[in-house]
C-alpha cells in the first residue's frame, strides 16, 4: 500500500504539470511570398526574389523565409529585373512607375515615370548593367541609360503586348517579340529596326544566346528555333526542334566547347513547359537527352512557368503555375527541395512526427502539403483528384488520413527513416463530398468520416500480407439531415461525436453505430465537436458564435462560452482538458479557462477567417491556418512572461531601494532622476518640494530638469498634470512646468504623442490657480493697507 506521503507527492507532481497557459506568441509564420509574375535569383544563390502583390520578397533559399521586402505601398508590381552584377533591382508598377532599389539595404534610390501609356510587362538588362530595356503592353520598347538616368531609345513596331526582350551579348542590338510572333532586331547605334525573324506561329516566350552567333527562341507553338546570326540575312531558322508542349522558359547550360560560335557547336539547354517536366536537349542534334518525372497525368499536372539556373551551375529552380518552387538537380532531374509560394485558403492543419517536426496542411488543392517546420521545405503528396478538406493523425505519428471532395478517404504512411510519404490505402463509398475525418485515439484500428451525403462511415483498418493495409466499411450511419461538418472519436475509442448544419450534435457507439444521445441548444449549424481528453465532456462550436460544453452522462449543457462575434469554426482542448483554444471567422484566436469560463487572451494575427487550429501533444505550441493563405505557429510564452515579470519586479525593488538610499542621503539631484525613471509621481513631488526649500532651489531644479532627455521630460509632464489638480501641490507643479517649458523647444513638446491631452489638462487648473493667487494678492494688499492705517492711528 502506498503511503500518504507518496500520494501527496503524486498529487503535487500532477498539479505541477497542469500549468495553465496565459499567452501565446508568434514563433513562425508560413506566409505567401509569390502570387505570380517575375522571379529571380541573386548572384550567390542565397536569395530568390518573388512578386507578391505590391511587394518583392527576398526569400532565403536555405530557410524558405522571406527576410526582406521591397514594398510599393499598394501599387501592384507588374514585373521586375535584377541587374547582372546583382547590385540593384528595377521594378515596374501598374501606376507606370519604375523604381530602382538597393535590395540589400531595402532602399529605393530612384523613381521615374516609364513614359509608356500602358503597364510595363517585361524588363531586360544588358550584360554591363548600364542599359535597361522596358517592354509594355502598348507595343513600345524603351531603352534607359541607368548611369546618366535618361531614356536613350524609343522603338515601335510590335503590335500589342511585348512578350520578351533580350540584349545581344556583344553588339549594341536589342531583340524583342510580341503579339505578331515576329522577332524584331533593333540597332542601338542607328536607332532603327534592322531585321525581322519570322518562324513562330504563336507567342514567343524565350530569347536566349548560347553564344554570340547563336539565338535560341521558344514559344507556345511547341517548337524551338535556332538561328545563325552570322548569316547576313537571318530570316529563317537553321534548325527547328518540335518539343510537343508550350515552352514558358529555357535555360542554356554553360558549356566549354562552344568556341566556333556555330549552330553545330555542342551545347545543351533545358526547357520548362506546360507538361511540368524539365527536359534536357542537345543543341547540335536537337534530341532530348533526358527528362525529369515531375509531370503526372495531364489533369494533375501544373506546368512550369519559370526556370532559373542557380549560380553553382548544377542546380535549377523551376516555378510551377500553382506557385510552387522546385529546386532540381540538373544531372539527376530530382527535386531536392520544395517551397510553396502560395497556399490559397488553409482548410486544415495537423502536427506530424515525433517531436512535432512536421505540419500536414490541407489547402484549396488536391495536393497535401507536408512542411518541415525548421526549414520550411515542403513535400507534395499527390493522390486525391479534388480539394482535400480534412486530415487527422494517428497516435503513432507515422500514419495519417485525409478526405476530399473526390468522395474518398486515403490513408498515408510516413517513413521515419527517410521522411518519405506514400498512400497505403484508399476508401470509397461516400456519394458526396467527404467533409470531416477523425482517427481512433488508441491502437490504429479504425477511422470515421462524415460527408455531405449526411452519413457517417466507420472504416476498419486491417493489415494483410506483406504489410498491406485494407480499408473496409464497418458500418454506415444515416446521422443527420444536413451536411456533417465535424466528427470526433472519444479518448477510449468507444464513442463517436458528429456535428452538423442541422444545429445538432449526436453521439454514436463505435461498435454498432447506435445513437446514444442528441445534444440540442445551438441556434445555428455546428462547425466543430471535440472530446475532452480527461473528463466526460464534449465541446461544440457553432455559427451562432458560442461554444458549449456538454456532459456525456446526462447530455446536458454544462457551460456556454461566448466571446466570438461570429462563427466559431474550430476548437481544441489543451493542458489536459483544463483550457480551450478556439478560432472563428472573425480572424481571432481565443484562449479559454474552462473552470472560470473566462477568455484569458485574444490573439489577432490573421486578416481573414481562421479555418483550422491544432495543438501540439504537450500543448506548448498551436498552429492556425486561415483563408488569408498564412499558417501561424504559436508558442507558449507563459513561463517566459512570468520570468520577465519577476525580473522586472526584482529590478524595480532594487531601484526603489536605491531611491530610498538617495533620499536618506539627501542627494535630491539623483533622487529626482531615479523617481522619474521608476515613474513614482508622489516621490518625485516630495523631492521637488525639498529642492525648492533649499537656497537657490529654483536654479537647482532648472539644472536638473535641463539635463533630462525628452522621454523623461514627457514623464515629468504627466506627473505635473497629476500634481496640478491639487491646490496644495500647485507651487511645485507650476515651478516644474515653468522649467520644462523654458528648457524644451516647443516643437519637441508638440511632437509628443499626447501633447494635446497634457495641454488640455493643464490649462483649466492653471487658470484656476492663477485666479486664486490673484484673489490672495488682492486680499493681502487690503490687509497691508489696513495695517498701514492702523500704524498711522497709533502714531497720532
C-alpha positions in Angstrom: 0.0 0.0 0.0 1.4 3.4 -0.9 1.9 5.8 2.0 0.1 9.1 2.4 3.4 10.9 1.7 3.8 9.2 -1.7 0.2 10.0 -2.5 0.7 13.7 -1.7 3.8 13.8 -3.8 1.9 12.2 -6.7 -0.8 14.9 -6.4 1.8 17.6 -6.2 3.6 16.3 -9.3 0.3 16.2 -11.2 -0.6 19.7 -10.1 2.7 21.0 -11.2 2.3 19.6 -14.7 -1.1 21.4 -15.1 0.3 24.8 -15.6 -2.4 26.9 -17.2 -1.4 28.9 -20.3 -1.9 32.7 -20.2 -0.5 33.7 -23.5 0.9 32.5 -26.8 3.2 34.4 -29.1 4.0 34.1 -32.8 7.0 31.8 -33.4 6.9 31.4 -37.1 4.7 32.4 -40.0 4.3 30.5 -43.2 3.1 33.3 -45.3 2.6 33.6 -49.1 5.5 35.1 -50.9 4.6 34.6 -54.6 1.3 35.2 -56.4 2.6 35.0 -59.9 4.9 37.2 -62.0 8.6 37.7 -62.2 11.2 35.7 -60.3 14.9 36.0 -59.9 18.0 34.7 -58.1 20.9 36.7 -56.7 24.4 36.1 -57.8 25.3 34.0 -54.8 22.2 31.8 -54.9 21.3 32.8 -51.3 18.1 34.6 -52.2 15.2 34.0 -54.5 13.2 37.2 -55.5 9.5 36.8 -56.0 6.5 39.0 -56.7 3.6 39.1 -54.3 1.1 41.9 -55.0 2.7 45.2 -54.2 5.9 43.6 -52.7 9.1 42.0 -54.0 10.2 39.4 -51.4 13.8 38.2 -50.9 13.4 34.6 -49.8 16.3 32.8 -48.2 16.9 29.6 -50.2 18.1 27.8 -47.0 15.2 28.5 -44.7 12.4 29.4 -47.0 11.7 32.6 -45.0 11.1 36.0 -46.7 13.7 38.0 -45.0 13.5 41.3 -47.0 10.5 43.1 -48.6 10.5 45.8 -51.2 7.1 47.4 -50.6 5.4 49.7 -53.1 2.5 50.9 -50.8 -0.4 49.3 -52.5 0.9 49.8 -56.1 0.9 46.3 -57.6 4.1 45.2 -59.3 3.8 44.1 -63.0 7.4 42.9 -63.4 11.0 43.3 -62.0 14.5 42.5 -63.1 17.8 42.0 -61.2 20.9 43.6 -62.8 23.6 41.1 -63.9 26.1 42.5 -61.4 23.5 41.9 -58.7 23.7 45.5 -57.3 20.2 46.6 -57.9 16.6 45.6 -58.8 14.3 47.6 -61.0 10.6 47.2 -60.5 7.7 48.3 -62.7 4.2 49.0 -61.2 0.7 49.4 -62.5 0.9 53.2 -62.0 3.6 53.3 -64.7 6.5 54.0 -62.4 9.9 52.4 -62.5 11.8 52.1 -59.2 15.5 51.3 -58.7 16.4 49.6 -55.4 19.5 48.7 -53.4 17.9 45.5 -52.3 20.4 44.5 -49.5 19.6 47.8 -47.7 15.9 47.7 -48.8 16.4 51.3 -50.1 14.7 52.9 -53.1 17.4 55.0 -54.8 15.4 56.3 -57.8 11.8 56.6 -59.0 10.9 57.8 -62.5 7.9 57.6 -64.9 8.1 54.9 -67.5 6.6 57.2 -70.2 4.7 54.1 -71.5 0.9 54.6 -71.8 0.2 51.0 -70.5 1.8 48.8 -67.9 5.4 47.5 -68.4 5.3 43.7 -68.6 9.0 42.9 -69.3 12.3 44.3 -68.3 15.8 43.4 -69.5 19.4 44.5 -68.6 22.4 44.3 -70.9 25.5 42.4 -69.8 27.1 45.6 -68.4 24.1 46.5 -66.2 24.2 50.1 -67.7 21.3 49.7 -70.1 17.7 48.7 -69.3 15.0 47.9 -71.8 11.3 48.0 -70.9 8.6 46.5 -72.9 4.9 47.5 -72.5 1.5 46.2 -73.4 1.2 49.4 -75.5 3.6 47.8 -78.1 6.6 50.1 -77.4 10.1 49.4 -76.2 12.2 52.0 -74.4 15.9 51.8 -73.6 17.2 53.6 -70.4 20.7 54.7 -69.5 21.0 53.6 -65.9 24.1 55.7 -65.3 23.0 59.0 -66.8 19.4 58.3 -66.0 17.5 59.2 -69.2 15.7 57.4 -72.0 18.0 56.8 -74.9 15.7 55.0 -77.4 12.0 54.5 -78.2 11.2 51.6 -80.5 7.9 50.9 -82.1 6.8 48.1 -84.5 5.4 45.4 -82.2 1.6 45.3 -82.3 0.0 44.7 -78.9 1.9 43.2 -75.9 5.7 43.0 -75.9 6.3 39.4 -74.6 10.1 39.2 -74.2 13.3 41.3 -74.7 17.0 40.4 -74.9 20.2 42.3 -75.5 22.8 40.8 -77.7 25.8 39.7 -75.5 28.3 41.7 -77.6 26.7 44.0 -80.1 24.5 47.0 -79.3 21.4 45.3 -80.5 18.1 44.6 -78.9 15.9 41.6 -79.7 12.1 41.7 -78.9 8.9 39.8 -79.7 5.2 40.4 -79.3 1.7 39.5 -80.4 2.6 39.2 -84.1 5.0 36.3 -83.3 7.8 38.2 -85.2 11.2 38.7 -83.6 12.4 42.3 -84.1 16.0 43.4 -84.1 16.9 47.0 -83.3 20.3 48.5 -83.7 21.0 50.9 -80.8 23.7 52.8 -82.9 21.3 53.7 -85.7 18.1 53.6 -83.6 16.4 51.6 -86.4 14.9 48.1 -86.8 17.5 46.2 -88.8 15.8 42.8 -89.0 12.7 40.7 -88.6 12.8 37.0 -87.9 9.6 35.1 -88.7 9.0 31.5 -88.0 6.9 31.1 -84.9 3.1 30.8 -85.2 2.3 31.6 -81.5 3.6 33.9 -78.8 7.4 33.9 -78.4 8.3 33.5 -74.7 12.0 33.0 -74.7 15.1 34.6 -76.3 18.5 33.1 -75.4 22.0 33.5 -76.6 24.2 30.4 -76.0 26.9 32.3 -77.9 27.4 35.5 -79.9 26.2 34.0 -83.2 23.5 31.6 -81.9 20.0 32.6 -80.9 17.6 30.1 -79.4 13.9 31.0 -79.4 10.9 29.2 -78.0 7.2 29.9 -77.6 3.7 28.5 -77.2 3.8 26.9 -80.6 5.6 23.9 -79.2 8.8 24.3 -81.2 12.3 25.6 -80.5 14.0 27.5 -83.3 17.8 28.0 -83.6 19.1 31.0 -85.6 22.6 31.6 -87.0 23.2 35.3 -86.5 26.4 35.2 -88.5 24.4 35.0 -91.7 23.9 38.3 -93.4 20.2 37.8 -94.0 19.0 35.8 -91.0 15.2 35.5 -91.6 14.7 31.8 -91.2 15.9 29.4 -88.5 18.6 26.9 -89.4 17.0 24.3 -87.1 13.5 23.7 -85.7 13.0 21.3 -82.8 9.5 20.1 -82.1 9.0 19.7 -78.3 5.2 18.9 -78.2 4.5 21.3 -75.4 4.2 25.0 -74.9 7.5 26.4 -73.6 7.5 29.1 -71.0 11.2 29.3 -70.2 14.5 27.9 -71.4 18.0 27.8 -69.9 21.2 27.4 -72.0 23.6 25.4 -69.9 27.3 26.6 -69.6 29.5 24.7 -72.0 33.2 25.0 -72.7 33.1 23.6 -76.3 31.3 26.4 -78.0 34.2 28.4 -79.3 33.3 28.1 -83.0 30.0 30.1 -82.5 28.1 28.0 -85.0 24.9 26.1 -84.7 26.8 22.8 -84.9 28.6 23.7 -81.7 27.8 21.4 -78.8 25.7 23.0 -76.1 22.8 21.8 -74.0 19.6 23.5 -72.9 16.7 22.9 -70.5 13.1 23.5 -71.3 10.2 24.3 -68.9 6.7 23.9 -70.3 3.1 23.0 -69.8 3.6 19.3 -69.1 5.5 20.1 -65.9 8.6 18.2 -66.9 12.1 19.6 -67.1 13.7 18.3 -70.3 17.4 18.4 -71.3 18.1 18.8 -75.0 21.3 18.7 -77.1 21.7 21.7 -79.3 23.7 20.2 -82.1 21.4 17.2 -82.6 18.1 18.6 -81.4 17.4 15.5 -79.4 16.0 15.2 -75.9 18.8 13.8 -73.8 16.9 13.3 -70.5 13.6 14.2 -68.9 12.5 14.5 -65.3 9.5 12.8 -63.9 7.7 15.8 -62.3 4.7 15.5 -64.6 1.9 13.0 -63.8 -1.4 12.6 -65.6 -2.4 15.6 -67.7 -5.3 16.6 -65.4 -3.0 16.6 -62.3 -0.1 18.4 -63.9 0.8 22.0 -63.1 3.1 23.2 -65.8 6.3 25.2 -65.3 6.2 29.0 -65.9 9.8 29.9 -65.0 13.2 28.3 -64.8 16.3 29.7 -63.4 19.9 28.4 -63.2 21.5 28.5 -59.8 24.9 30.2 -59.7 26.6 26.9 -59.0 25.5 25.7 -62.4 24.5 22.2 -61.2 21.0 23.1 -59.8 18.0 24.8 -61.2 14.9 26.4 -59.7 11.6 25.7 -61.5 8.4 27.6 -60.7 5.0 25.9 -61.3 1.8 27.5 -62.4 0.4 26.9 -58.9 3.2 29.0 -57.4 5.4 26.2 -56.1 9.2 26.4 -56.3 11.1 23.2 -57.1 14.9 23.1 -56.7 16.1 20.4 -59.0 19.5 18.7 -59.7 20.5 19.2 -63.3 22.1 15.8 -63.7 19.7 13.6 -61.8 16.5 15.6 -62.5 15.4 15.0 -58.9 13.8 17.6 -56.7 15.9 18.1 -53.6 13.9 21.0 -52.1 10.5 22.4 -52.5 8.9 25.7 -51.3 5.3 26.7 -51.5 4.8 30.3 -52.7 1.1 30.5 -52.2 -1.2 28.2 -50.2 -4.6 29.6 -51.1 -7.1 29.0 -48.3 -5.7 26.8 -45.5 -8.5 24.4 -44.6 -6.9 22.0 -42.1 -3.5 21.5 -40.4 -2.1 18.9 -38.0 1.3 18.2 -36.4 3.1 15.0 -37.5 6.1 13.0 -36.4 7.8 12.5 -33.1 8.6 15.9 -31.6 6.0 17.6 -33.9 8.6 18.3 -36.6 6.2 18.4 -39.5 3.0 20.1 -40.4 0.4 18.4 -42.6 -1.6 21.0 -44.4 -4.8 20.8 -46.5 -5.3 23.8 -48.7 -7.7 24.6 -51.6 -5.9 22.0 -53.7 -5.9 18.2 -54.4 -2.3 18.0 -53.1 -1.5 17.6 -49.4 1.4 19.7 -48.2 3.8 18.4 -45.6 6.0 21.2 -44.2 9.3 20.8 -42.3 8.9 23.3 -39.5 12.6 24.0 -39.2 13.4 24.6 -42.9 10.0 25.5 -44.4 10.7 22.9 -47.1 7.6 21.1 -48.3 6.6 17.7 -49.6 3.7 17.5 -52.0 1.5 14.4 -51.7 -0.5 13.5 -54.8 -3.4 11.1 -54.8 -6.7 13.0 -54.4 -8.3 14.4 -57.5 -10.2 17.2 -55.9 -9.7 19.6 -52.9 -8.6 18.0 -49.7 -10.9 19.2 -46.8 -9.7 17.4 -43.7 -6.8 15.5 -42.2 -6.1 13.7 -39.0 -3.1 11.8 -37.5 -3.0 8.5 -35.6 -1.4 8.2 -32.2 1.8 6.5 -33.6 2.6 9.8 -35.5 3.5 7.7 -38.6 0.1 7.3 -40.2 -2.4 9.9 -41.1 -5.7 10.1 -43.1 -7.3 12.6 -45.4 -10.6 13.1 -47.0 -11.6 15.1 -50.1 -14.2 16.4 -52.4 -13.4 13.4 -54.7 -15.6 11.3 -52.3 -12.7 9.2 -51.0 -10.6 8.9 -47.9 -7.0 8.0 -48.0 -4.5 6.5 -45.6 -0.9 7.7 -45.7 2.3 6.5 -44.2 5.5 8.4 -43.3 8.8 6.5 -43.3 10.5 7.8 -40.2 14.0 6.9 -41.6 13.7 8.7 -44.9 10.8 11.1 -44.2 9.2 9.9 -47.4 5.4 9.6 -47.7 3.2 7.2 -49.5 -0.5 6.4 -49.8 -1.2 2.9 -48.5 -5.0 2.6 -48.8 -8.0 4.3 -50.4 -11.5 4.1 -49.1 -14.5 4.6 -51.4 -18.2 4.5 -50.6 -19.5 8.1 -50.0 -21.7 9.5 -52.6 -20.9 13.2 -51.9 -18.0 15.3 -50.7 -16.3 13.9 -47.5 -16.0 17.0 -45.3 -14.6 15.6 -42.0 -12.4 12.8 -40.7 -11.3 11.5 -37.3 -8.8 8.8 -36.4 -9.0 6.5 -33.4 -7.1 7.5 -30.3 -5.6 4.2 -29.2 -4.5 1.4 -31.4 -4.7 2.1 -35.2 -7.8 0.0 -35.9 -10.4 2.4 -37.4 -11.3 5.9 -38.5 -14.5 7.8 -39.0 -15.6 10.0 -41.9 -18.6 12.4 -42.3 -20.0 13.5 -45.6 -22.4 15.8 -47.4 -24.5 12.7 -48.1 -25.5 13.0 -44.3 -23.8 9.7 -43.4 -21.1 8.6 -41.1 -18.8 5.8 -42.1 -16.6 3.8 -39.7 -13.7 2.3 -41.6 -11.9 -0.8 -40.4 -8.1 -0.7 -40.8 -6.7 -4.2 -41.3 -3.1 -5.2 -42.1 -2.8 -8.1 -44.6 0.2 -9.9 -46.1 3.4 -8.1 -46.8 2.2 -5.2 -44.5 -0.6 -4.4 -47.0 -3.3 -2.3 -45.4 -7.0 -2.7 -46.3 -9.8 -0.2 -45.7 -13.3 -1.6 -45.4 -16.5 0.0 -44.2 -17.5 -1.4 -40.8 -20.9 0.3 -40.8 -22.7 3.3 -42.3 -24.9 5.6 -40.3 -27.5 8.0 -41.6 -26.7 10.5 -38.9 -28.1 13.9 -39.8 -30.5 15.8 -42.1 -27.8 18.2 -43.4 -24.1 18.3 -44.1 -21.8 16.8 -41.4 -19.1 19.4 -40.6 -17.2 17.6 -37.9 -16.6 14.2 -36.4 -14.6 13.2 -33.3 -13.6 10.0 -31.6 -13.6 9.7 -27.8 -10.3 9.1 -25.9 -11.3 5.5 -25.2 -12.4 4.7 -28.8 -15.9 3.9 -27.6 -17.9 6.9 -28.8 -18.2 9.0 -32.0 -19.5 12.6 -31.9 -20.8 14.3 -35.0 -21.8 18.0 -35.6 -23.9 19.1 -38.5 -25.5 22.0 -40.2 -28.8 20.9 -38.7 -27.8 22.5 -35.4 -27.4 19.1 -33.6 -24.5 17.2 -32.1 -25.0 13.5 -31.8 -23.2 10.7 -30.0 -22.8 7.2 -31.5 -21.2 3.9 -30.4 -18.3 2.7 -32.4 -19.2 -0.9 -32.1 -22.7 -1.0 -33.5 -23.3 2.6 -34.6 -26.3 3.2 -32.2 -27.3 6.7 -31.3 -26.8 7.2 -27.5 -27.5 10.9 -27.3 -28.5 14.1 -29.1 -27.3 17.5 -27.9 -29.6 20.4 -28.7 -29.1 24.0 -27.9 -27.2 25.7 -30.7 -29.1 28.2 -32.8 -27.2 27.7 -36.0 -25.1 25.0 -37.6 -22.3 23.2 -35.7 -18.8 23.6 -37.1 -16.7 21.5 -34.7 -17.0 18.9 -32.0 -14.2 17.7 -29.7 -14.0 15.3 -26.7 -12.2 16.4 -23.6 -9.0 14.2 -23.1 -9.7 13.8 -19.4 -13.3 14.4 -18.4 -16.6 13.1 -19.7 -17.3 16.3 -21.6 -17.9 17.2 -25.2 -17.3 20.7 -26.6 -19.1 22.0 -29.6 -18.7 25.3 -31.6 -21.3 26.8 -33.8 -22.1 29.5 -36.3 -24.1 31.3 -33.6 -20.8 32.4 -32.1 -20.9 30.2 -28.9 -19.0 27.3 -27.5 -21.0 24.8 -25.4 -19.7 22.1 -23.1 -21.9 19.0 -22.7 -22.0 16.3 -20.1 -21.7 12.8 -21.6 -23.5 11.3 -18.6 -26.9 13.1 -18.9 -26.2 15.1 -22.2 -27.0 18.4 -20.5 -25.2 21.7 -21.3 -22.7 22.4 -18.6 -21.4 25.8 -19.8 -21.7 28.2 -22.7 -18.7 30.3 -23.6 -19.4 33.5 -25.5 -16.8 35.9 -26.9 -16.6 35.5 -30.6 -18.7 37.9 -32.7 -19.3 35.4 -35.5 -19.0 31.7 -36.4 -16.6 29.6 -34.2 -15.0 27.3 -36.8 -12.6 25.2 -34.7 -11.7 24.4 -31.1 -9.2 22.2 -29.3 -8.6 21.2 -25.7 -5.2 21.9 -24.2 -3.5 21.3 -20.8 -5.3 18.0 -20.2 -8.7 19.5 -20.8 -8.5 22.4 -18.4 -8.3 25.0 -21.2 -9.7 25.6 -24.7 -8.5 27.4 -27.7 -10.9 28.5 -30.4 -10.9 30.3 -33.7 -13.5 31.8 -35.9 -14.4 33.7 -39.0 -13.5 37.0 -37.2 -9.9 36.0 -37.6 -9.3 35.8 -33.8 -7.7 33.1 -31.7 -9.1 32.9 -28.2 -7.7 31.1 -25.1 -10.3 30.0 -22.5 -10.1 28.6 -19.0 -12.9 26.2 -18.5 -13.2 26.4 -14.7 -13.7 30.2 -14.7 -15.5 30.3 -18.1 -13.3 33.3 -19.0 -11.4 34.2 -22.1 -7.9 34.8 -20.9 -6.3 36.0 -24.1 -7.4 37.1 -27.6 -4.7 36.9 -30.3 -5.1 38.7 -33.6 -2.6 37.8 -36.3 -4.7 36.7 -39.3 -6.5 39.0 -41.7 -9.3 36.6 -42.7 -11.3 33.8 -41.2 -9.3 31.0 -39.4 -10.5 27.7 -40.7 -8.4 25.4 -38.5 -6.2 25.1 -35.5 -4.4 22.3 -33.8 -2.3 22.0 -30.6 0.9 20.0 -30.1 1.0 16.9 -27.9 2.3 18.8 -24.8 0.1 21.9 -25.5 3.2 24.1 -25.8 2.5 25.1 -29.4 -0.5 25.9 -31.5 -0.9 26.1 -35.3 -3.6 28.1 -37.0 -4.5 28.2 -40.7 -6.5 30.9 -42.4 -8.2 31.9 -45.5 -5.5 34.6 -45.9 -3.1 31.9 -47.0 -1.0 32.1 -43.9 -0.1 29.4 -41.3 1.0 30.7 -38.0 2.9 28.7 -35.4 2.3 30.0 -31.9 4.5 29.1 -28.9 3.6 29.2 -25.2 5.2 32.2 -23.5 3.5 31.9 -20.1 6.7 30.9 -18.2 8.8 33.3 -20.2 6.4 36.2 -19.3 6.4 35.2 -15.7 10.2 35.1 -15.6 10.4 38.6 -17.3 7.8 39.9 -14.9 9.7 38.5 -11.9 12.9 40.1 -13.2 11.2 43.4 -13.7 9.8 43.3 -10.1 13.2 42.4 -8.8 14.9 45.2 -10.7 12.1 47.6 -9.5 12.7 46.6 -5.9 16.4 47.2 -6.2 15.9 50.6 -7.9 13.3 51.6 -5.3 15.8 50.7 -2.5 18.4 52.8 -4.3 15.9 55.7 -4.4 15.3 55.4 -0.7 19.0 55.5 -0.1 19.4 58.7 -2.2 16.6 60.3 -0.2 18.2 59.3 3.0 21.4 60.8 1.9 19.5 63.9 0.7 21.0 63.5 -2.8 18.0 65.1 -4.4 19.5 65.6 -7.8 19.9 61.9 -8.5 16.8 61.1 -6.5 14.6 63.1 -8.8 16.0 61.4 -11.9 15.5 58.0 -10.3 11.9 58.8 -9.3 11.2 59.8 -12.9 12.8 56.6 -14.2 10.7 54.5 -11.8 7.6 56.6 -12.5 6.9 57.4 -8.9 5.0 60.7 -9.0 4.5 61.1 -5.3 8.2 60.6 -4.5 9.1 63.0 -7.3 6.8 65.6 -5.8 8.4 65.3 -2.4 11.9 65.6 -4.0 10.9 68.7 -5.9 9.4 70.2 -2.7 12.7 69.5 -0.8 14.7 71.1 -3.7 12.6 74.2 -3.7 13.0 74.7 0.0 16.7 74.9 -0.4 18.6 78.2 -1.1 18.6 78.8 -4.8 16.3 75.8 -5.2 14.8 77.0 -8.4 18.2 77.2 -10.0 19.0 73.7 -8.9 15.7 72.4 -10.3 16.4 74.2 -13.6 19.8 72.5 -13.8 18.4 69.0 -13.1 15.4 69.2 -15.5 17.5 70.8 -18.2 19.7 67.7 -18.4 16.8 65.3 -18.8 16.1 63.8 -22.2 12.8 64.3 -24.0 11.3 61.0 -22.8 11.9 61.8 -19.1 10.5 65.3 -19.6 7.4 63.7 -21.1 7.0 61.5 -18.0 7.6 64.6 -15.8 4.8 66.5 -17.7 2.4 63.6 -16.9 3.4 64.0 -13.2 2.8 67.7 -13.4 -0.6 67.0 -14.9 -1.5 65.0 -11.9 0.0 67.4 -9.3 -1.7 70.4 -10.8 -5.1 69.1 -9.9 -4.5 69.7 -6.2 -4.0 73.3 -4.9 -1.6 72.1 -2.2 0.8 70.9 -4.9 0.3 73.8 -7.4 3.5 75.6 -6.4 5.7 72.6 -7.2 3.7 71.8 -10.3 4.0 75.3 -11.7 7.7 75.5 -10.9 8.4 72.3 -12.8 6.1 73.3 -15.7 8.0 76.6 -15.9 11.4 74.9 -16.1 10.2 72.2 -18.6 8.7 74.9 -20.9 11.8 77.1 -20.7 14.3 74.3 -21.4 12.3 72.4 -24.1 11.7 73.6 -27.7 8.0 74.0 -28.5 8.3 71.6 -31.5 9.5 68.9 -29.2 6.5 69.3 -26.9 4.2 69.4 -29.9 5.7 66.1 -31.2 4.8 64.2 -28.0 2.0 61.8 -28.9 -0.3 63.0 -26.1 0.7 66.7 -26.1 -2.8 67.9 -26.7 -4.1 65.9 -23.8 -1.5 67.3 -21.5 -2.2 70.9 -22.5 -5.9 70.5 -22.2 -5.5 69.0 -18.7 -3.0 71.7 -17.6 -4.8 74.8 -18.8 -8.1 74.9 -16.7 -6.3 74.0 -13.4 -3.5 76.6 -14.1 -6.1 79.3 -14.8 -7.9 78.3 -11.6 -4.7 78.5 -9.6 -3.9 81.9 -11.2 -7.3 83.3 -10.3 -6.9 82.0 -6.7 -3.5 83.6 -6.4 -4.8 86.9 -7.8 -7.5 86.9 -5.1 -4.9 86.2 -2.4 -2.8 89.1 -3.7 -5.7 91.4 -3.6 -6.6 90.3 -0.1 -3.0 90.7 1.1 -3.0 94.3 -0.4 -6.1 95.1 1.6 -4.6 93.7 4.7 -1.4 95.7 4.1 -3.5 98.9 3.6 -5.4 98.3 6.8 -2.2 97.7 8.7 -0.7 100.9 7.4 -3.8 102.8 8.6 -3.6 101.2 12.0 0.1 102.3 12.3 -0.9 105.9 11.4 -3.6 106.0 14.1 -1.2 104.7 16.7 1.4 107.3 15.8 -1.2 110.1 16.1 
